[in-house]
Amino acid sequence: MAEPAPAADARPLTIFISAGEESGDLHGAALARALRERFPHARLIGLGGARMQAEGVSLFAGLRELAVMGLVEVLRHLPFFMDLRKRVFAALERERVDLVIPIDYPGFNLRLARHAKASGIPVLYYIAPQVWAWHKSRVRDLARDADRVAVVLPFEEDFLRKGGVNATFVGHPLLDRAAPPLPRGEWARAHGLDPARPILALFPGSRAQEVGRHLELFSAAADRVVSKDPRVQVVIGVPGGMDRAVYAGSRWPLVDSKDGLLQYATAVIAKSGTTTLEAALALTPLIVVYRMNAASYAVARRLVKVPHIALANLIAEDRVAPEFIQDAATPDALADAVLPLLDEASPERRRMIDGFAGVRDRLGGPGASARVAALAAELLERTRSGR
């Protein structure tokens, strides 16, 4: 049920949504739509990208400034983040924010949650930090600083509840993605591709530093694939809002990643991240790759304690998609792994698609954003009533 229109002298409900990555912007935009349906008179402000802005969220900073990953990289940008934190904390009081909704992005958002809670502002954390992989001490932070935590992976609810976190599994927002606007044949021809030939999509990352680290590797692997099977057409998936200058000199055409590429590609080489789960839910075979700064990797190797890096593999509890990390990621290794996936009749492709179907089943049904908006309404009502 929608909120009633505020009285002429009433202050509008103000909700602060904080996302610092491409995936957070995607899910934040869907959440903003759901919040507007439930609270049509609310002001939405925060941190995010073009998608959130298009849904009416007034932004304090955009993704190009926020999308920094890795210990060394974050240290380089520390002055910016310290200034941003000061500005955001001041805005919570100045804008008289009624609810804070951090979306993942723990380096900044956990501090935001702590400050909001200390200031008496309720916190609904959406898409919990991956504390089951590393930084388990953050479970204590979530229990202390978040009134509710909406989790999107089925195993997270029980894990966090055991640590005292008020966690609720809401399903995964990727299940709410709309179907591509064009049929595959039309889509392929619109991008200069032959729908009868295999399409290999490269997804080197959603941040400039990730693209810089993966693009040449992925391109070299694609060279080897094409040399063995000249029918294969190679394209590079570009996230919305990414500066295309980052791909300068690329020898493969660029395609907007959001208009059907993951659904219509025959196979994918992807940097580890949300894209891997998107591909799995589209039942598109892929291999997963990750390279990072050597110093950051040395730290992560000691801290991260999970059997897989790909979300689809973690959900399946099995190595459904091959993973290549750091020095194991070579052009020859990637080409050898992806070639069978480009063959529609191969057993490797069929096994992977069957495994991805199981992943999709484990994530429940669509409607995650609406469920988070309902949790927001419940939290606001409880805060207003003093319960």
Secondary structure per residue as TSV (DSSP state, phi and psi in degrees):
chain	resnum	aa	ss	phi	psi
A	1	M	-	360.0	134.1
A	2	A	-	-74.3	154.5
A	3	E	-	-70.6	152.0
A	4	P	-	-72.0	157.0
A	5	A	-	-64.0	138.8
A	6	P	-	-69.6	152.6
A	7	A	-	-64.7	162.7
A	8	A	T	-56.7	-34.6
A	9	D	T	-101.0	6.5
A	10	A	-	-81.3	148.5
A	11	R	-	-82.7	132.4
A	12	P	-	-69.0	149.5
A	13	L	-	-60.0	134.1
A	14	T	E	-123.0	123.5
A	15	I	E	-120.5	130.2
A	16	F	E	-103.1	118.7
A	17	I	E	-110.7	129.1
A	18	S	E	-123.0	111.3
A	19	A	E	-128.5	138.9
A	20	G	-	-121.8	6.8
A	21	E	S	-137.5	166.7
A	22	E	H	-57.5	-45.2
A	23	S	H	-66.5	-38.2
A	24	G	H	-64.1	-37.5
A	25	D	H	-63.9	-41.7
A	26	L	H	-59.6	-50.8
A	27	H	H	-73.5	-31.4
A	28	G	H	-65.8	-35.6
A	29	A	H	-65.7	-43.9
A	30	A	H	-63.7	-39.0
A	31	L	H	-65.8	-41.0
A	32	A	H	-58.7	-40.9
A	33	R	H	-61.3	-45.1
A	34	A	H	-65.7	-38.0
A	35	L	H	-66.8	-38.7
A	36	R	H	-67.1	-32.7
A	37	E	H	-65.7	-38.2
A	38	R	H	-85.1	-34.2
A	39	F	-	-127.8	75.4
A	40	P	T	-64.1	-18.9
A	41	H	T	-100.6	4.5
A	42	A	-	-73.7	149.4
A	43	R	E	-93.3	129.3
A	44	L	E	-112.0	121.9
A	45	I	E	-131.6	166.6
A	46	G	E	154.0	-153.2
A	47	L	E	-118.8	140.6
A	48	G	-	171.8	-153.0
A	49	G	-	-129.7	-161.6
A	50	A	H	-63.3	-35.1
A	51	R	H	-65.5	-45.5
A	52	M	H	-64.1	-40.1
A	53	Q	H	-62.0	-39.8
A	54	A	H	-65.4	-23.3
A	55	E	T	-92.2	11.5
A	56	G	T	94.3	13.6
A	57	V	-	-87.6	123.2
A	58	S	E	-80.3	121.9
A	59	L	E	-100.8	141.0
A	60	F	E	-90.3	-26.6
A	61	A	E	-157.2	153.9
A	62	G	-	-108.5	176.4
A	63	L	H	-65.2	-33.5
A	64	R	H	-60.0	-33.0
A	65	E	H	-81.5	-31.5
A	66	L	H	-90.5	-27.0
A	67	A	-	-78.0	75.6
A	68	V	-	-123.8	133.7
A	69	M	-	-137.4	145.6
A	70	G	S	101.1	143.2
A	71	L	H	-56.8	-48.5
A	72	V	H	-65.2	-43.3
A	73	E	H	-64.4	-41.9
A	74	V	H	-62.8	-41.6
A	75	L	H	-60.2	-36.7
A	76	R	H	-64.3	-31.7
A	77	H	T	-101.3	14.1
A	78	L	H	-57.0	-43.4
A	79	P	H	-58.2	-40.2
A	80	F	H	-61.7	-46.1
A	81	F	H	-68.3	-33.7
A	82	M	H	-65.8	-41.1
A	83	D	H	-67.2	-41.2
A	84	L	H	-62.8	-43.6
A	85	R	H	-58.8	-42.4
A	86	K	H	-62.0	-43.3
A	87	R	H	-67.2	-41.6
A	88	V	H	-68.3	-43.6
A	89	F	H	-61.0	-41.0
A	90	A	H	-65.1	-36.5
A	91	A	H	-67.6	-31.7
A	92	L	H	-58.5	-40.5
A	93	E	H	-78.9	-46.0
A	94	R	H	-61.4	-41.2
A	95	E	T	-86.8	-1.1
A	96	R	T	51.8	58.3
A	97	V	-	-69.2	136.0
A	98	D	S	-94.9	-25.2
A	99	L	E	-154.4	137.5
A	100	V	E	-111.6	130.6
A	101	I	E	-123.4	92.5
A	102	P	E	-76.0	142.1
A	103	I	E	-118.3	106.5
A	104	D	S	51.3	-133.8
A	105	Y	-	45.7	58.1
A	106	P	H	-65.5	-31.8
A	107	G	H	-54.2	-38.8
A	108	F	H	-96.7	-43.5
A	109	N	H	-71.4	-28.5
A	110	L	H	-67.1	-36.0
A	111	R	H	-68.8	-37.4
A	112	L	H	-62.1	-44.5
A	113	A	H	-61.4	-42.3
A	114	R	H	-63.4	-44.8
A	115	H	H	-65.8	-42.6
A	116	A	H	-62.1	-47.1
A	117	K	H	-61.8	-42.1
A	118	A	H	-65.1	-25.1
A	119	S	T	-89.5	2.9
A	120	G	T	84.3	14.4
A	121	I	-	-98.4	126.3
A	122	P	-	-64.3	149.1
A	123	V	B	-125.2	125.8
A	124	L	E	-116.1	103.0
A	125	Y	E	-85.4	124.6
A	126	Y	E	-111.8	129.0
A	127	I	S	66.3	85.9
A	128	A	-	-63.5	147.9
A	129	P	-	-55.6	152.1
A	130	Q	-	-80.0	65.6
A	131	V	T	-69.5	-18.3
A	132	W	T	-72.7	-15.9
A	133	A	T	-94.2	-42.8
A	134	W	S	-162.3	170.5
A	135	H	-	56.0	50.0
A	136	K	T	-61.4	-19.3
A	137	S	T	-62.5	-20.5
A	138	R	H	-70.6	-15.1
A	139	V	H	-59.9	-42.8
A	140	R	H	-61.9	-39.9
A	141	D	H	-63.7	-43.5
A	142	L	H	-63.7	-41.3
A	143	A	H	-62.7	-36.2
A	144	R	H	-81.1	-39.2
A	145	D	H	-106.6	-11.1
A	146	A	-	-113.6	126.2
A	147	D	S	-69.7	-39.1
A	148	R	E	-139.9	149.1
A	149	V	E	-128.4	120.4
A	150	A	E	-96.6	113.0
A	151	V	E	-103.7	152.6
A	152	V	-	-116.5	-1.3
A	153	L	S	-114.6	134.9
A	154	P	T	-61.8	-30.7
A	155	F	T	-81.0	-10.7
A	156	E	H	-73.0	-34.2
A	157	E	H	-59.0	-52.0
A	158	D	H	-65.4	-41.6
A	159	F	H	-58.3	-47.6
A	160	L	H	-73.1	-37.7
A	161	R	H	-61.3	-34.9
A	162	K	H	-63.8	-23.5
A	163	G	T	-94.9	10.2
A	164	G	T	88.7	9.5
A	165	V	-	-86.9	136.6
A	166	N	-	-82.1	77.5
A	167	A	E	-102.1	144.7
A	168	T	E	-136.0	127.4
A	169	F	E	-77.8	123.1
A	170	V	-	-110.9	3.5
A	171	G	-	86.4	172.1
A	172	H	-	-101.6	131.8
A	173	P	G	-64.2	-20.3
A	174	L	G	-64.7	-21.1
A	175	L	G	-70.0	-12.8
A	176	D	G	-93.6	0.0
A	177	R	-	-62.4	136.5
A	178	A	-	-71.5	153.9
A	179	A	-	-66.0	151.9
A	180	P	-	-55.9	146.6
A	181	P	S	-71.0	-20.3
A	182	L	S	-120.0	147.6
A	183	P	-	-61.2	159.6
A	184	R	H	-57.7	-44.5
A	185	G	H	-60.0	-46.1
A	186	E	H	-65.9	-41.0
A	187	W	H	-61.1	-46.5
A	188	A	H	-62.3	-46.7
A	189	R	H	-64.9	-34.0
A	190	A	H	-64.2	-23.2
A	191	H	T	-106.2	16.0
A	192	G	T	71.5	26.0
A	193	L	-	-111.1	153.7
A	194	D	-	-93.6	113.6
A	195	P	T	-63.9	-15.3
A	196	A	T	-85.2	-10.5
A	197	R	S	-107.9	151.7
A	198	P	-	-62.0	146.7
A	199	I	E	-120.0	122.3
A	200	L	E	-105.1	118.7
A	201	A	E	-102.6	132.7
A	202	L	E	-105.3	128.8
A	203	F	E	-123.8	86.5
A	204	P	-	-77.8	-7.9
A	205	G	-	145.7	169.9
A	206	S	S	-111.1	4.8
A	207	R	S	-124.1	150.1
A	208	A	H	-58.2	-40.3
A	209	Q	H	-68.1	-32.8
A	210	E	H	-69.8	-42.6
A	211	V	H	-60.1	-43.9
A	212	G	H	-59.7	-30.8
A	213	R	H	-85.9	-26.1
A	214	H	H	-112.3	-23.0
A	215	L	H	-61.5	-48.4
A	216	E	H	-65.3	-39.7
A	217	L	H	-59.6	-49.6
A	218	F	H	-63.7	-40.4
A	219	S	H	-64.5	-40.7
A	220	A	H	-64.8	-39.7
A	221	A	H	-63.1	-41.9
A	222	A	H	-63.6	-37.0
A	223	D	H	-55.7	-44.9
A	224	R	H	-67.7	-37.6
A	225	V	H	-61.5	-48.6
A	226	V	H	-65.9	-34.5
A	227	S	H	-65.4	-28.2
A	228	K	H	-91.6	-26.6
A	229	D	-	-141.8	90.5
A	230	P	T	-65.3	-9.8
A	231	R	T	-71.0	-23.2
A	232	V	-	-69.2	132.4
A	233	Q	E	-104.5	129.3
A	234	V	E	-109.9	133.7
A	235	V	E	-136.3	160.1
A	236	I	E	-112.0	126.4
A	237	G	E	-80.4	126.1
A	238	V	E	-112.8	119.8
A	239	P	-	-64.2	151.4
A	240	G	T	-59.2	136.2
A	241	G	T	86.8	-9.4
A	242	M	-	-75.2	134.4
A	243	D	-	-69.2	119.3
A	244	R	G	-69.3	-12.7
A	245	A	G	-62.9	-23.2
A	246	V	G	-59.6	-27.7
A	247	Y	G	-97.8	15.7
A	248	A	T	-54.4	134.1
A	249	G	T	86.8	-3.2
A	250	S	-	-63.5	141.6
A	251	R	S	-96.8	6.3
A	252	W	S	-119.1	147.7
A	253	P	-	-66.1	149.8
A	254	L	E	-95.8	137.1
A	255	V	E	-131.8	134.4
A	256	D	E	-58.4	126.8
A	257	S	T	-74.6	-14.0
A	258	K	T	-96.1	-2.6
A	259	D	T	-105.6	21.3
A	260	G	T	126.8	-2.8
A	261	L	H	-59.9	-46.7
A	262	L	H	-64.7	-34.7
A	263	Q	H	-74.4	-32.6
A	264	Y	H	-104.5	-10.4
A	265	A	-	-65.5	150.6
A	266	T	S	-77.2	-39.0
A	267	A	E	-155.0	165.1
A	268	V	E	-136.9	140.9
A	269	I	E	-109.8	119.3
A	270	A	E	-132.0	140.8
A	271	K	E	-64.6	139.5
A	272	S	S	-55.9	135.6
A	273	G	S	155.6	-163.2
A	274	T	H	-60.8	-31.2
A	275	T	H	-55.8	-36.0
A	276	T	H	-64.8	-37.0
A	277	L	H	-73.4	-37.0
A	278	E	H	-58.5	-44.3
A	279	A	H	-63.3	-43.2
A	280	A	H	-61.4	-42.8
A	281	L	H	-68.6	-25.6
A	282	A	T	-84.4	-1.1
A	283	L	T	60.2	37.1
A	284	T	-	-103.5	117.1
A	285	P	-	-59.5	145.8
A	286	L	E	-153.8	164.7
A	287	I	E	-119.4	149.9
A	288	V	E	-114.9	133.8
A	289	V	E	-132.4	144.5
A	290	Y	E	-150.4	127.6
A	291	R	-	-125.1	145.0
A	292	M	-	-143.8	172.2
A	293	N	-	-50.5	136.5
A	294	A	H	-58.0	-40.3
A	295	A	H	-67.4	-43.1
A	296	S	H	-63.2	-39.2
A	297	Y	H	-65.5	-39.7
A	298	A	H	-60.5	-39.3
A	299	V	H	-69.4	-47.3
A	300	A	H	-61.8	-37.2
A	301	R	H	-61.6	-33.0
A	302	R	H	-78.9	-28.5
A	303	L	H	-96.9	-35.0
A	304	V	-	-79.9	127.2
A	305	K	-	-127.2	66.0
A	306	V	-	-132.8	151.8
A	307	P	S	-76.7	-16.8
A	308	H	-	-140.4	156.2
A	309	I	S	-102.0	-22.4
A	310	A	S	-82.9	132.4
A	311	L	H	-58.0	-40.7
A	312	A	H	-59.8	-40.5
A	313	N	H	-68.3	-38.5
A	314	L	H	-63.5	-42.1
A	315	I	H	-68.2	-40.6
A	316	A	H	-73.1	-17.9
A	317	E	T	57.3	39.5
A	318	D	S	-161.8	154.8
A	319	R	-	-84.1	72.7
A	320	V	-	-67.9	-47.5
A	321	A	S	-103.8	133.9
A	322	P	-	-61.8	146.4
A	323	E	E	-123.0	137.9
A	324	F	E	-130.5	113.7
A	325	I	E	-115.5	135.4
A	326	Q	G	51.3	-118.5
A	327	D	G	-70.1	-18.3
A	328	A	G	-71.7	-17.0
A	329	A	-	-86.5	92.9
A	330	T	-	-117.6	155.6
A	331	P	H	-55.1	-42.5
A	332	D	H	-65.7	-42.0
A	333	A	H	-63.8	-43.2
A	334	L	H	-66.3	-42.9
A	335	A	H	-63.0	-44.6
A	336	D	H	-62.7	-34.8
A	337	A	H	-76.3	-34.7
A	338	V	H	-87.6	-24.0
A	339	L	G	-55.8	-46.6
A	340	P	G	-63.8	-25.8
A	341	L	G	-74.9	-16.9
A	342	L	G	-85.2	-7.0
A	343	D	S	-94.8	112.0
A	344	E	T	-57.9	-23.0
A	345	A	T	-102.2	2.3
A	346	S	-	-74.0	145.8
A	347	P	H	-64.5	-31.5
A	348	E	H	-62.2	-42.0
A	349	R	H	-66.2	-44.9
A	350	R	H	-63.8	-42.2
A	351	R	H	-61.8	-40.6
A	352	M	H	-67.2	-43.0
A	353	I	H	-62.3	-41.4
A	354	D	H	-62.0	-40.5
A	355	G	H	-65.1	-39.1
A	356	F	H	-67.8	-32.2
A	357	A	H	-62.5	-36.6
A	358	G	H	-67.2	-37.4
A	359	V	H	-60.9	-45.5
A	360	R	H	-60.7	-40.0
A	361	D	H	-63.3	-35.8
A	362	R	H	-72.3	-17.9
A	363	L	T	-89.3	2.0
A	364	G	-	77.0	-161.5
A	365	G	-	-98.0	175.5
A	366	P	S	-69.4	172.1
A	367	G	-	109.2	15.5
A	368	A	H	-59.1	-45.6
A	369	S	H	-62.4	-41.3
A	370	A	H	-64.3	-36.6
A	371	R	H	-68.0	-37.6
A	372	V	H	-67.3	-40.4
A	373	A	H	-61.6	-36.4
A	374	A	H	-66.6	-40.1
A	375	L	H	-63.1	-38.3
A	376	A	H	-62.1	-43.8
A	377	A	H	-62.7	-41.7
A	378	E	H	-63.9	-42.5
A	379	L	H	-67.1	-41.7
A	380	L	H	-64.9	-40.0
A	381	E	H	-65.2	-42.2
A	382	R	H	-65.8	-37.7
A	383	T	H	-66.9	-41.9
A	384	R	H	-67.1	-33.6
A	385	S	H	-85.6	-7.3
A	386	G	T	80.3	14.0
A	387	R	-	-87.0	360.0
